[in-house]
Amino acid sequence: MLASEPPPSRKLAYNPKSPRRLNGFSPPRQLISVTQTTTTTTQIPRSSSPVFHITPHRTGVNSSSGSVPLASPSTLPLPQPTLATKLDDESNRKPPFHLTSSPSLSESSSSSSSKTPMELLAESMKGRMLFAIPKKGRLNSKSLEMLEGADIKFTRSHRLDVCLVQNHPIALVFLPASDIPRFVAHGNVDMGITGQDTILESRTQDAVTEVLKLGFGGCKLQVQVPERGPIQSIDQLAGKRVVSSYTTLARDYFKRLDERLGLVGNGEEGSATRVEYVGGSVEAACALGLADGIVDLVESGETMRAAGLHAIETVMTTEAVLIKSTNVKHPDLVPLIKKITSRIAGFVASNKYVICQYNIPRELLPIVTKITPGRRAPTISSIEDDGWVAVSAMVEKKNVANVMDQLVEAGAEDTFIVALQNCRVETRLGLSEPPPAEA
């Protein structure tokens, strides 16, 4: 091939479907096809740069082309614009949309992105009522069920112990049940759910107010000893070794016992009872020779029986309670605290009571109203049948079968039970039962 004859050219045309775009914008409509030509003569030009044929073109528009060496970019001739290209250039000078950013927005975005999820949650908790929920254990599942029944909606993120309630200005804080009384007592948390035993164990009973018994988590704090051991009474255990996870309650109990029996000092003979702390698996302490007896919470007693232990004394009975701080730290949250307490009280009552309805001759009302007195009084309605009335009363769920048997024996007919999904029964905060009627 002669040097004067240009070789066949390879055109690199723009593909409009190509995903390669700059910053999300399409290239301008005026396209450039590039034709590259290389020289095959042995005499290499002074500039070894290849020669390009730059052909500006547009769909449906004819334009001239020329060969320009690219050794000096400043010498590249620009195509002469026509009226059509000027109009198109004006219309395509700006991209179809713009990405603009405000300095304040970018600064706030960068500052918020640098914060941890916990820091963002802490900012979102401002002005909200803080409600402490047991993080795990025997009280956690029942507490979550109670919150659902009180229509407190939330979504807890993975590994985060704080979540925001969607339909109330409340933030739920998930804490160990043993720590909740301290948080409430110091005013760091406005309300909380915990056990009565943990309040006494943490010695915060003077700084927290027990608002409502919740009806779950019931158990007993008992003194347990080996069934086949030499110690079978509480007096025999006095002065011996005792281990417990509730050392405050255990020491207070055995201190009173030692004083009654005249046991003082730390000697082997006639010394006071020694109470030591064990965090878990307390029931194994006697079998391992660590203690002569234990003090631990017992719900069903199966774990203790499996370990060969039996109870010789009950220190206290306990259940889950709703508490608030005695010294209110945020007075503006008092109305919300009352509303949530009322909702929880209604849910607790719906789990405790059912509605018993029956028909009875009017002359038998004095008899049946003693069987179903209701929480305050039964509701009595007249019916079409002369001499008969319909009676409706709230009855404790655990006594339903016995109550229905007594009503049938008294002459009631059409007796049936209606379950409660929710209700409102409390008239004053802190009352689990209504005050007695005046005589």
C-alpha positions as CSV (number, residue, x, y, z in Angstrom):
1,M,0.0,0.0,0.0
2,L,1.4,3.4,-1.0
3,A,1.8,6.1,1.6
4,S,-0.3,8.5,-0.4
5,E,-3.3,6.2,-0.3
6,P,-5.1,6.2,3.0
7,P,-5.8,2.7,4.3
8,P,-9.4,1.7,5.1
9,S,-10.6,3.4,8.2
10,R,-12.4,2.0,11.3
11,K,-15.2,4.2,12.6
12,L,-16.0,4.3,16.3
13,A,-19.6,5.4,16.4
14,Y,-21.5,6.3,19.5
15,N,-24.0,3.7,20.6
16,P,-27.0,5.5,22.3
17,K,-27.8,2.3,24.2
18,S,-24.4,2.0,25.8
19,P,-24.5,2.3,29.6
20,R,-21.3,4.3,29.7
21,R,-22.3,7.8,30.7
22,L,-20.6,10.5,32.5
23,N,-22.0,11.4,35.9
24,G,-25.4,10.1,34.9
25,F,-25.7,12.4,31.8
26,S,-26.0,11.3,28.2
27,P,-23.4,12.7,25.8
28,P,-24.5,15.7,23.7
29,R,-26.6,15.0,20.6
30,Q,-23.8,16.2,18.4
31,L,-21.7,13.1,17.8
32,I,-18.2,12.7,16.6
33,S,-17.0,9.6,14.6
34,V,-13.3,9.1,14.7
35,T,-11.4,7.5,11.8
36,Q,-7.8,6.4,12.7
37,T,-5.3,6.1,9.9
38,T,-1.8,4.7,10.4
39,T,1.1,5.2,8.0
40,T,2.8,2.1,6.4
41,T,5.8,3.9,4.7
42,T,9.2,3.4,6.1
43,Q,9.7,7.1,6.4
44,I,8.1,7.9,9.7
45,P,6.9,11.5,9.9
46,R,8.5,13.9,12.4
47,S,5.5,13.5,14.6
48,S,4.8,9.9,15.4
49,S,1.3,10.6,16.4
50,P,-1.4,8.9,14.3
51,V,-3.6,11.0,12.0
52,F,-7.3,11.1,12.8
53,H,-10.2,12.0,10.5
54,I,-12.6,13.9,12.7
55,T,-16.1,13.9,11.2
56,P,-18.7,15.8,13.1
57,H,-22.1,14.6,12.0
58,R,-25.7,14.6,13.1
59,T,-28.5,12.3,12.2
60,G,-30.1,13.6,9.0
61,V,-27.4,16.4,8.5
62,N,-24.5,16.2,6.0
63,S,-21.2,17.7,7.1
64,S,-17.8,17.8,5.7
65,S,-14.8,16.0,7.1
66,G,-11.1,16.6,7.1
67,S,-7.8,15.1,8.3
68,V,-6.1,16.9,11.1
69,P,-3.0,15.7,12.9
70,L,-3.4,15.6,16.7
71,A,0.2,16.5,17.6
72,S,-0.9,19.9,18.7
73,P,-4.4,19.9,20.2
74,S,-4.6,23.7,20.0
75,T,-4.3,23.5,16.2
76,L,-7.5,21.4,15.8
77,P,-9.9,23.2,13.6
78,L,-13.5,23.4,14.9
79,P,-16.4,22.7,12.6
80,Q,-18.2,25.7,11.4
81,P,-21.6,25.9,13.2
82,T,-24.7,26.3,11.1
83,L,-28.0,27.8,12.3
84,A,-29.3,24.3,13.1
85,T,-26.3,23.4,15.1
86,K,-26.5,26.7,17.0
87,L,-30.1,26.0,18.0
88,D,-29.3,22.5,19.0
89,D,-26.3,23.6,21.0
90,E,-28.4,26.1,22.9
91,S,-31.0,23.4,23.7
92,N,-28.4,20.8,24.7
93,R,-26.0,23.1,26.6
94,K,-27.6,22.2,29.9
95,P,-28.2,18.6,30.9
96,P,-31.7,17.4,31.2
97,F,-31.5,17.7,35.1
98,H,-29.1,19.1,37.6
99,L,-27.6,17.7,40.8
100,T,-27.3,20.6,43.2
101,S,-26.5,20.5,46.9
102,S,-27.1,22.9,49.6
103,P,-24.1,23.5,51.9
104,S,-26.3,23.3,55.0
105,L,-27.9,20.0,53.7
106,S,-24.6,18.5,52.9
107,E,-23.1,19.5,56.3
108,S,-26.1,18.0,58.1
109,S,-26.0,14.9,56.0
110,S,-22.3,14.4,56.7
111,S,-22.7,15.1,60.4
112,S,-25.7,12.7,60.7
113,S,-23.9,10.0,58.8
114,S,-21.0,10.2,61.2
115,K,-23.2,9.4,64.2
116,T,-23.9,5.9,65.5
117,P,-27.4,4.5,65.6
118,M,-27.4,4.8,69.4
119,E,-26.5,8.5,69.2
120,L,-29.3,9.1,66.7
121,L,-31.7,7.3,69.0
122,A,-30.6,9.4,71.9
123,E,-31.5,12.5,70.0
124,S,-34.9,11.0,69.0
125,M,-35.7,10.2,72.7
126,K,-35.8,13.9,73.7
127,G,-39.2,14.8,75.0
128,R,-40.4,11.2,75.1
129,M,-41.4,9.1,78.1
130,L,-38.9,6.4,78.8
131,F,-40.4,3.1,79.6
132,A,-38.1,0.3,80.9
133,I,-38.9,-3.2,79.8
134,P,-37.2,-6.4,81.1
135,K,-34.5,-7.3,78.5
136,K,-34.9,-11.1,78.8
137,G,-36.0,-13.8,81.2
138,R,-39.3,-14.8,82.7
139,L,-40.8,-11.2,82.5
140,N,-39.8,-10.3,78.9
141,S,-42.3,-12.3,76.9
142,K,-45.3,-11.4,79.1
143,S,-44.3,-7.7,79.1
144,L,-44.2,-7.7,75.3
145,E,-47.6,-9.3,75.2
146,M,-48.9,-6.7,77.6
147,L,-47.6,-3.8,75.5
148,E,-49.3,-5.3,72.4
149,G,-52.6,-5.5,74.4
150,A,-52.3,-1.9,75.4
151,D,-51.8,-0.9,71.7
152,I,-48.2,0.3,72.1
153,K,-46.7,-0.3,68.7
154,F,-43.0,-0.5,68.1
155,T,-40.3,-2.3,66.1
156,R,-37.1,-3.3,67.9
157,S,-34.0,-3.3,65.8
158,H,-31.4,-6.1,66.0
159,R,-29.0,-5.6,69.0
160,L,-30.5,-2.3,70.0
161,D,-31.9,-2.0,73.4
162,V,-33.8,1.3,72.7
163,C,-36.7,1.6,70.3
164,L,-39.3,4.3,69.6
165,V,-43.0,3.7,69.9
166,Q,-44.8,4.6,66.7
167,N,-48.2,5.8,68.1
168,H,-47.1,7.5,71.3
169,P,-44.3,9.8,72.4
170,I,-42.6,6.9,74.2
171,A,-39.2,5.3,74.0
172,L,-38.8,1.7,75.2
173,V,-35.6,0.9,77.0
174,F,-34.7,-2.8,77.4
175,L,-32.8,-3.4,80.6
176,P,-32.1,-6.3,83.0
177,A,-35.0,-6.6,85.4
178,S,-32.7,-6.3,88.4
179,D,-31.5,-2.8,87.1
180,I,-34.8,-1.3,86.4
181,P,-35.7,-0.2,89.9
182,R,-32.5,1.8,90.2
183,F,-33.1,3.6,86.8
184,V,-36.7,4.5,87.9
185,A,-35.6,5.5,91.4
186,H,-33.0,8.0,90.1
187,G,-35.5,9.4,87.5
188,N,-33.4,8.2,84.5
189,V,-36.5,6.2,83.4
190,D,-40.1,7.4,83.9
191,M,-41.8,4.0,84.2
192,G,-40.7,0.4,84.3
193,I,-41.8,-3.3,84.7
194,T,-39.9,-5.4,87.2
195,G,-40.5,-7.9,90.1
196,Q,-41.4,-6.9,93.6
197,D,-38.4,-8.9,94.8
198,T,-35.9,-6.8,92.7
199,I,-37.3,-3.6,94.3
200,L,-36.6,-4.9,97.8
201,E,-33.3,-6.4,96.7
202,S,-32.1,-3.1,95.4
203,R,-33.4,-1.2,98.4
204,T,-35.3,1.3,96.2
205,Q,-38.8,0.8,97.7
206,D,-38.8,4.3,99.1
207,A,-37.8,5.9,95.8
208,V,-40.3,4.1,93.5
209,T,-44.1,3.8,93.6
210,E,-45.8,0.5,92.8
211,V,-48.6,1.6,90.5
212,L,-50.1,-1.7,89.4
213,K,-49.7,-5.5,89.9
214,L,-49.6,-7.0,86.4
215,G,-50.7,-10.6,87.2
216,F,-47.8,-12.5,85.8
217,G,-44.3,-13.5,86.9
218,G,-45.7,-14.8,90.2
219,C,-43.2,-16.9,92.2
220,K,-41.9,-17.4,95.7
221,L,-38.5,-16.6,97.3
222,Q,-37.9,-19.8,99.3
223,V,-35.3,-21.4,101.6
224,Q,-34.4,-24.8,100.1
225,V,-32.3,-27.6,101.7
226,P,-31.5,-31.2,100.5
227,E,-34.5,-33.5,101.0
228,R,-32.3,-36.2,102.6
229,G,-29.9,-34.0,104.5
230,P,-29.6,-33.5,108.3
231,I,-31.2,-30.0,108.1
232,Q,-35.0,-30.1,107.8
233,S,-36.1,-26.9,109.6
234,I,-35.2,-23.2,109.4
235,D,-33.9,-23.2,113.0
236,Q,-31.5,-26.0,112.1
237,L,-30.2,-24.0,109.1
238,A,-29.5,-20.9,111.3
239,G,-25.8,-20.4,111.8
240,K,-24.9,-22.5,108.7
241,R,-23.8,-21.6,105.2
242,V,-26.4,-20.2,102.8
243,V,-25.9,-19.0,99.2
244,S,-28.3,-16.9,97.1
245,S,-28.6,-14.5,94.1
246,Y,-30.7,-12.3,96.4
247,T,-28.2,-11.7,99.2
248,T,-29.9,-8.5,100.5
249,L,-33.2,-10.3,101.1
250,A,-31.5,-13.4,102.4
251,R,-29.3,-11.5,104.9
252,D,-32.2,-9.5,106.2
253,Y,-34.2,-12.7,106.7
254,F,-31.5,-14.6,108.5
255,K,-30.5,-11.6,110.5
256,R,-33.9,-11.5,112.1
257,L,-33.7,-15.3,112.6
258,D,-30.3,-15.1,114.2
259,E,-31.5,-12.4,116.5
260,R,-34.4,-14.5,117.6
261,L,-32.1,-17.5,118.3
262,G,-29.4,-15.4,119.9
263,L,-26.7,-16.2,117.2
264,V,-24.0,-13.6,116.9
265,G,-20.4,-13.3,115.8
266,N,-18.5,-15.2,113.1
267,G,-17.2,-18.2,115.0
268,E,-17.9,-21.8,114.2
269,E,-20.0,-22.4,117.4
270,G,-23.1,-20.3,117.8
271,S,-22.1,-18.0,115.0
272,A,-24.5,-16.0,112.8
273,T,-25.6,-17.4,109.4
274,R,-23.2,-16.8,106.6
275,V,-24.8,-15.7,103.4
276,E,-22.7,-15.6,100.2
277,Y,-23.5,-14.6,96.6
278,V,-23.9,-17.0,93.7
279,G,-24.9,-15.7,90.3
280,G,-26.4,-18.8,88.7
281,S,-27.1,-22.5,89.2
282,V,-27.8,-21.8,92.8
283,E,-29.5,-25.2,93.2
284,A,-26.2,-27.0,92.6
285,A,-24.5,-25.4,95.6
286,C,-25.6,-27.9,98.2
287,A,-24.6,-30.9,96.1
288,L,-21.1,-29.4,95.5
289,G,-20.6,-28.8,99.2
290,L,-20.6,-25.0,98.9
291,A,-23.6,-24.4,101.2
292,D,-26.0,-26.1,103.6
293,G,-29.0,-24.3,102.1
294,I,-30.0,-21.9,99.4
295,V,-32.4,-19.0,98.9
296,D,-33.8,-18.7,95.4
297,L,-36.9,-17.9,93.4
298,V,-39.2,-20.8,92.8
299,E,-42.1,-20.8,90.3
300,S,-43.1,-24.4,89.8
301,G,-40.5,-26.1,91.9
302,E,-39.5,-28.7,89.3
303,T,-35.9,-27.5,89.1
304,M,-35.5,-27.7,92.8
305,R,-37.0,-31.2,93.0
306,A,-34.7,-32.3,90.2
307,A,-31.8,-31.1,92.3
308,G,-33.0,-33.0,95.3
309,L,-34.1,-29.9,97.3
310,H,-37.3,-29.0,99.0
311,A,-38.6,-25.8,100.6
312,I,-38.5,-25.3,104.4
313,E,-39.5,-21.6,104.5
314,T,-40.9,-18.9,102.2
315,V,-39.2,-15.5,102.5
316,M,-41.7,-13.6,100.3
317,T,-44.1,-14.0,97.4
318,T,-43.5,-11.7,94.4
319,E,-44.9,-10.9,91.0
320,A,-44.4,-8.4,88.2
321,V,-45.4,-4.8,88.9
322,L,-45.6,-1.5,87.0
323,I,-43.6,1.2,88.8
324,K,-42.8,4.8,88.5
325,S,-40.5,7.3,90.2
326,T,-41.8,8.7,93.5
327,N,-40.2,12.0,92.7
328,V,-41.5,12.9,89.3
329,K,-38.6,14.3,87.2
330,H,-40.7,15.3,84.2
331,P,-44.1,16.7,85.3
332,D,-45.2,17.3,81.7
333,L,-45.2,13.5,81.2
334,V,-47.7,12.8,84.0
335,P,-50.8,12.8,81.7
336,L,-49.1,10.3,79.4
337,I,-48.1,8.1,82.4
338,K,-51.7,8.1,83.5
339,K,-53.0,7.1,80.1
340,I,-50.5,4.3,79.6
341,T,-51.3,3.1,83.2
342,S,-55.0,3.0,82.4
343,R,-54.4,1.0,79.2
344,I,-52.2,-1.5,81.0
345,A,-54.7,-1.8,83.8
346,G,-57.5,-2.5,81.3
347,F,-55.5,-5.2,79.6
348,V,-54.6,-6.8,83.0
349,A,-58.3,-6.8,84.0
350,S,-59.3,-8.4,80.6
351,N,-56.9,-11.3,81.4
352,K,-58.2,-11.7,84.9
353,Y,-62.0,-11.3,84.4
354,V,-64.8,-12.5,82.1
355,I,-68.4,-11.5,81.7
356,C,-71.0,-13.9,83.1
357,Q,-74.5,-13.4,81.8
358,Y,-77.7,-15.3,82.8
359,N,-81.4,-15.1,83.2
360,I,-83.0,-15.4,86.7
361,P,-86.5,-15.0,88.2
362,R,-86.6,-11.6,90.0
363,E,-87.4,-13.1,93.4
364,L,-84.1,-15.0,93.3
365,L,-81.9,-11.9,92.8
366,P,-80.8,-11.7,96.4
367,I,-79.4,-15.2,96.1
368,V,-77.6,-15.0,92.8
369,T,-76.1,-11.5,93.4
370,K,-74.2,-13.0,96.3
371,I,-72.7,-15.5,93.8
372,T,-71.9,-12.9,91.2
373,P,-71.4,-9.6,93.0
374,G,-69.3,-8.2,90.1
375,R,-66.4,-5.8,90.6
376,R,-68.6,-3.1,91.9
377,A,-72.2,-4.4,91.3
378,P,-74.0,-6.6,88.8
379,T,-75.9,-5.1,85.9
380,I,-79.6,-6.1,86.0
381,S,-81.9,-5.6,83.0
382,S,-85.6,-6.4,82.5
383,I,-86.6,-8.7,79.7
384,E,-89.9,-9.4,77.9
385,D,-90.8,-12.4,80.1
386,D,-92.6,-11.1,83.1
387,G,-90.9,-11.9,86.4
388,W,-87.5,-12.5,84.9
389,V,-84.4,-10.4,84.6
390,A,-81.1,-10.6,82.8
391,V,-77.9,-10.3,85.0
392,S,-74.4,-9.5,83.8
393,A,-71.4,-9.4,86.1
394,M,-67.6,-9.6,85.9
395,V,-66.3,-12.9,87.3
396,E,-62.7,-13.9,87.9
397,K,-61.6,-16.3,85.2
398,K,-60.2,-18.8,87.6
399,N,-63.6,-19.2,89.3
400,V,-65.8,-19.5,86.2
401,A,-66.7,-23.2,86.5
402,N,-67.6,-23.0,90.2
403,V,-69.7,-19.9,89.7
404,M,-71.7,-21.4,86.8
405,D,-72.4,-24.5,88.9
406,Q,-73.7,-22.4,91.7
407,L,-75.9,-20.3,89.4
408,V,-77.5,-23.4,87.9
409,E,-78.3,-24.7,91.4
410,A,-79.8,-21.4,92.4
411,G,-82.2,-21.5,89.4
412,A,-80.4,-19.4,86.7
413,E,-81.0,-20.2,83.0
414,D,-79.2,-19.4,79.7
415,T,-75.9,-18.9,81.5
416,F,-72.9,-18.1,79.3
417,I,-69.4,-16.5,79.5
418,V,-68.1,-13.7,77.3
419,A,-64.3,-13.2,77.1
420,L,-62.8,-9.7,77.4
421,Q,-60.2,-8.6,74.8
422,N,-59.6,-5.3,76.6
423,C,-61.4,-2.9,79.0
424,R,-61.0,0.1,81.3
425,V,-61.7,-0.7,85.0
426,E,-59.4,1.5,87.1
427,T,-60.7,4.8,88.4
428,R,-57.6,5.8,90.4
429,L,-54.0,5.1,89.8
430,G,-52.3,2.7,92.1
431,L,-55.6,0.8,92.9
432,S,-55.7,-2.8,91.7
433,E,-59.2,-3.2,93.2
434,P,-62.0,-0.6,93.7
435,P,-62.5,0.7,97.2
436,P,-65.1,-1.0,99.4
437,A,-68.6,0.5,99.2
438,E,-69.8,2.4,102.2
439,A,-72.4,0.6,104.5
